Amino acid sequence: MNFDFLKNIDLLLIQAPVILLSLTVHEYFHGWTANKLGDPTAKMQGRLTLNPIAHLDILGTILMFIVGFGWAKPVPIDPRNFKDPKKDTILVAIAGPLSNLVMALAAGLALRYMIPKMVSGEISSEGIYPVIAIILILTLVYGIALAVFNMIPIPPLDGSRVLYGVLPARYAYAYSRFEPYGVLFLFALFIFGGGVFKYLLVPVSHLTVMLSGYNYGTLWGIISALLK
């Protein structure tokens, strides 16, 4: 998914706000869900906001641009405030990826309508319409990629909170001790085991086709054509 973005300023100008919005919505709905379930920690720490600055993790954001996978700064939660800590922790964890899938679904449905009409000439391929199409494509693909990637059970990703929520207490405690090293482990995987993340392209590809009717190879080709 590397667009070689530094060589294409036009794409970067469209790509940056889409990535920031996707990351922000993801974290906002973690905080919103936690607050609804009785934990105001995120709200008290200023994280229940759509201001992207409050949620940015530098490394995770950079990786989103370079490889298409990344993360934002995890929203703080205190499971002691939940009525059912195990279940509610899982609900908070899946809220972020689910919000990205909802965005991707909306973008995919719009693309099913828009792309055929652009090909047939019913919608102009000039002016604002190519920009809208690119925004929709990026929202679709980055939304799916964020959802899939963040369900990996490695801290600080959401999958780790889901795993923590389903493990018996003794094993959950032992697993939580790995959390301080999770980012280092992820970074090492990106550097030394990049091939591992190619497997993530399989579910991303299937979901892209399912939601929009187009595989991401075709969608990247549309982006390239629209940027010429």
C-alpha positions as CSV (number, residue, x, y, z in Angstrom):
1,M,0.0,0.0,0.0
2,N,3.0,2.3,-0.2
3,F,2.0,5.2,-2.4
4,D,5.6,6.6,-2.4
5,F,3.6,9.6,-1.0
6,L,6.6,11.9,-0.6
7,K,6.9,12.1,-4.4
8,N,3.2,13.0,-4.9
9,I,2.2,16.2,-3.1
10,D,-1.3,16.1,-4.6
11,L,-1.9,12.7,-3.0
12,L,-0.3,13.7,0.3
13,L,-2.7,16.6,0.6
14,I,-5.7,14.3,0.2
15,Q,-4.2,11.4,2.2
16,A,-3.2,13.3,5.3
17,P,-6.7,14.5,6.4
18,V,-8.2,11.1,5.6
19,I,-5.6,9.3,7.8
20,L,-6.0,11.9,10.6
21,L,-9.8,11.6,10.5
22,S,-9.7,7.8,10.5
23,L,-7.3,7.7,13.5
24,T,-9.3,10.3,15.4
25,V,-12.7,8.7,14.9
26,H,-11.2,5.4,15.9
27,E,-10.0,6.7,19.3
28,Y,-13.0,9.0,19.8
29,F,-15.3,6.0,19.8
30,H,-13.1,4.1,22.2
31,G,-13.5,7.0,24.6
32,W,-17.2,7.5,23.8
33,T,-18.0,3.8,24.5
34,A,-16.0,3.8,27.7
35,N,-17.8,6.9,28.9
36,K,-21.2,5.4,28.1
37,L,-20.3,2.2,30.0
38,G,-19.4,4.2,33.1
39,D,-15.7,5.1,32.8
40,P,-15.1,8.9,32.3
41,T,-11.3,8.5,32.3
42,A,-10.9,9.5,28.6
43,K,-13.3,12.4,29.0
44,M,-11.4,13.7,32.1
45,Q,-8.1,13.5,30.3
46,G,-9.4,15.4,27.2
47,R,-9.5,12.4,25.0
48,L,-13.2,12.4,24.3
49,T,-12.7,14.8,21.4
50,L,-12.5,14.9,17.6
51,N,-9.4,17.0,17.8
52,P,-6.7,14.8,16.1
53,I,-3.9,16.3,18.1
54,A,-5.2,14.7,21.2
55,H,-5.0,11.2,19.7
56,L,-1.8,11.2,17.5
57,D,0.9,8.7,18.1
58,I,3.9,9.8,16.0
59,L,5.2,6.4,15.1
60,G,1.8,4.9,14.4
61,T,0.8,7.9,12.2
62,I,4.0,7.7,10.2
63,L,3.6,4.0,9.6
64,M,0.0,4.7,8.3
65,F,1.5,6.9,5.6
66,I,4.4,4.5,4.7
67,V,2.8,1.0,4.9
68,G,-0.9,1.6,5.4
69,F,-1.1,0.1,8.9
70,G,-0.7,2.1,12.1
71,W,-2.3,3.2,15.3
72,A,-3.2,6.3,17.4
73,K,-2.4,7.0,21.1
74,P,-4.4,4.5,23.1
75,V,-7.4,6.0,25.0
76,P,-7.0,5.5,28.7
77,I,-9.6,3.4,30.4
78,D,-10.1,2.2,34.0
79,P,-11.9,-1.1,34.0
80,R,-12.8,-0.6,37.7
81,N,-15.4,1.9,36.6
82,F,-17.3,-0.7,34.5
83,K,-20.2,-2.8,35.8
84,D,-18.7,-5.8,34.0
85,P,-15.0,-5.1,33.5
86,K,-14.3,-8.1,31.3
87,K,-17.2,-7.6,28.9
88,D,-17.0,-3.8,28.9
89,T,-13.3,-3.8,28.2
90,I,-14.0,-5.9,25.1
91,L,-16.8,-3.6,24.0
92,V,-14.5,-0.5,24.3
93,A,-11.7,-2.3,22.4
94,I,-13.9,-3.2,19.4
95,A,-15.6,0.2,19.2
96,G,-12.6,1.8,17.5
97,P,-12.2,-0.8,14.7
98,L,-16.0,-1.0,14.3
99,S,-16.1,2.8,13.7
100,N,-13.5,2.5,11.0
101,L,-15.5,-0.3,9.3
102,V,-18.7,1.8,9.4
103,M,-16.7,4.6,7.7
104,A,-15.4,2.1,5.2
105,L,-18.9,0.7,4.5
106,A,-20.2,4.2,3.8
107,A,-17.3,4.9,1.5
108,G,-17.7,1.6,-0.3
109,L,-21.4,2.1,-0.9
110,A,-20.7,5.6,-2.3
111,L,-18.0,4.1,-4.6
112,R,-20.4,1.5,-6.0
113,Y,-22.5,4.4,-7.2
114,M,-19.8,6.9,-8.2
115,I,-17.2,4.8,-10.1
116,P,-19.6,3.4,-12.7
117,K,-21.0,6.9,-13.3
118,M,-17.5,8.4,-13.7
119,V,-16.6,5.6,-16.2
120,S,-19.9,6.2,-18.2
121,G,-19.4,9.9,-18.1
122,E,-22.5,10.6,-16.1
123,I,-20.3,12.2,-13.4
124,S,-17.5,14.4,-14.6
125,S,-13.9,13.2,-14.2
126,E,-12.7,16.7,-13.7
127,G,-13.1,19.4,-11.0
128,I,-14.0,18.2,-7.5
129,Y,-15.2,14.8,-8.4
130,P,-11.8,13.1,-8.7
131,V,-10.9,14.4,-5.3
132,I,-14.1,13.1,-3.8
133,A,-13.5,9.7,-5.4
134,I,-9.9,9.5,-4.0
135,I,-11.1,10.5,-0.5
136,L,-13.7,7.8,-0.7
137,I,-11.2,5.2,-1.8
138,L,-8.7,6.1,0.9
139,T,-11.4,6.2,3.5
140,L,-12.4,2.7,2.4
141,V,-9.0,1.2,2.4
142,Y,-7.5,2.9,5.4
143,G,-10.7,2.2,7.4
144,I,-10.4,-1.5,6.7
145,A,-6.7,-1.6,7.2
146,L,-7.0,0.2,10.6
147,A,-9.7,-2.2,11.7
148,V,-7.9,-5.4,10.7
149,F,-4.5,-4.3,11.9
150,N,-5.7,-3.0,15.3
151,M,-7.3,-6.4,16.1
152,I,-3.8,-8.0,16.3
153,P,-3.4,-9.1,19.9
154,I,-0.2,-7.1,20.6
155,P,-0.3,-4.0,22.9
156,P,-1.2,-1.2,22.4
157,L,-3.5,-2.5,19.6
158,D,-7.1,-3.2,20.4
159,G,-6.8,-6.9,19.9
160,S,-4.7,-7.0,23.0
161,R,-7.6,-5.6,25.0
162,V,-9.9,-8.1,23.6
163,L,-7.5,-10.9,24.4
164,Y,-7.1,-9.5,27.9
165,G,-10.8,-9.4,28.4
166,V,-11.3,-13.1,27.5
167,L,-8.3,-14.5,29.3
168,P,-8.8,-15.9,32.9
169,A,-7.6,-13.5,35.5
170,R,-4.2,-15.2,36.2
171,Y,-3.3,-15.3,32.5
172,A,-4.7,-11.8,31.9
173,Y,-2.4,-10.4,34.6
174,A,0.6,-12.2,33.1
175,Y,-0.3,-10.9,29.6
176,S,-0.7,-7.3,30.9
177,R,3.0,-7.3,31.9
178,F,3.9,-7.5,28.3
179,E,2.2,-4.2,27.5
180,P,5.2,-1.8,28.1
181,Y,7.1,-3.7,25.4
182,G,4.3,-4.0,22.8
183,V,5.3,-1.0,20.7
184,L,8.9,-2.1,20.6
185,F,7.8,-5.5,19.5
186,L,5.6,-4.0,16.7
187,F,8.4,-1.8,15.6
188,A,10.8,-4.8,15.4
189,L,8.2,-6.6,13.3
190,F,8.0,-3.7,10.9
191,I,11.8,-3.6,10.5
192,F,12.7,-7.3,10.6
193,G,9.5,-9.2,9.8
194,G,7.7,-7.0,7.4
195,G,6.6,-10.0,5.4
196,V,4.3,-11.0,8.3
197,F,2.1,-8.0,7.6
198,K,1.6,-9.2,4.0
199,Y,-0.9,-11.7,5.5
200,L,-3.0,-8.8,6.6
201,L,-3.6,-7.9,3.0
202,V,-5.7,-11.0,2.5
203,P,-8.6,-9.9,4.8
204,V,-8.1,-6.3,3.7
205,S,-8.5,-7.3,0.1
206,H,-11.6,-9.5,0.8
207,L,-13.3,-6.7,2.8
208,T,-12.4,-4.1,0.1
209,V,-14.2,-6.2,-2.5
210,M,-17.1,-7.0,-0.2
211,L,-17.8,-3.4,0.7
212,S,-17.1,-1.6,-2.6
213,G,-17.1,-4.3,-5.4
214,Y,-13.5,-3.5,-6.3
215,N,-10.2,-4.9,-5.2
216,Y,-7.6,-2.5,-3.8
217,G,-5.3,-3.1,-6.8
218,T,-8.1,-1.7,-9.1
219,L,-8.8,1.2,-6.6
220,W,-5.1,2.2,-6.6
221,G,-5.2,2.2,-10.4
222,I,-8.2,4.5,-10.3
223,I,-6.3,6.8,-7.9
224,S,-3.3,6.9,-10.2
225,A,-5.5,7.6,-13.2
226,L,-7.3,10.4,-11.4
227,L,-4.0,12.1,-10.3
228,K,-2.6,12.3,-13.8
